[in-house]
């Protein structure tokens, strides 16, 4: 997948997060449930403003991580970098290619994380729209745990794939043998 397409997907995922956050702010009352117990019951309620601020900072920190990490990897001393075959990839003559690969790979990570975040935010929105949820005294499960655990399972599988595939991306080229 080309870098431009990845960037567009990442921007789309971030815009989706912002859109869901705005929809949540418009559709729900000032207090919302954000944490749910094992049976789908709400356990923590916070003000909508606090939720909005927290989600905004998470989105901002996510973008900073996606775009600052490749720069940090290239600027940090190699002893501080955890990258497969780092002596090969952090060699000064390969830094441009390494920066390109890291940026693209972090954009893939960002798309996965922001998509997961969008789905979780939609689940929180849907759970808070549950009529039983609005009566703070009534204990009714409003979070669909089947969907929640399926989404978490898909995200964990994505993370495992991302880690394993990152080792393949940063493997040593077959035609070149590099002595570290």
Number of C-alpha atoms within 10 A of each C-alpha: 7 7 15 10 12 19 17 13 19 23 17 15 21 23 14 17 24 17 13 18 21 12 13 22 17 11 12 14 13 13 15 25 21 19 14 18 12 10 12 18 19 22 12 11 14 13 13 20 13 13 20 16 11 12 17 15 12 13 19 13 12 17 19 11 17 22 16 14 16 19 14 13 20 19 12 11 10 14 8 8 15 9 17 15 14 18 15 21 20 22 13 11 10 11 16 14 12 21 19 13 17 23 21 22 20 22 24 19 20 25 22 19 19 23 20 19 21 21 18 17 18 17 19 21 22 14 24 23 17 14 11 15 20 16 10 11 8 11 13 16 18 21 24 15 16 10 13 16 11 11 15 15 12 13 17 12 11 16 15 12 11 17 11 11 13 17 13 11 13 17 15 16 10 7 6 7 9 11 6 7
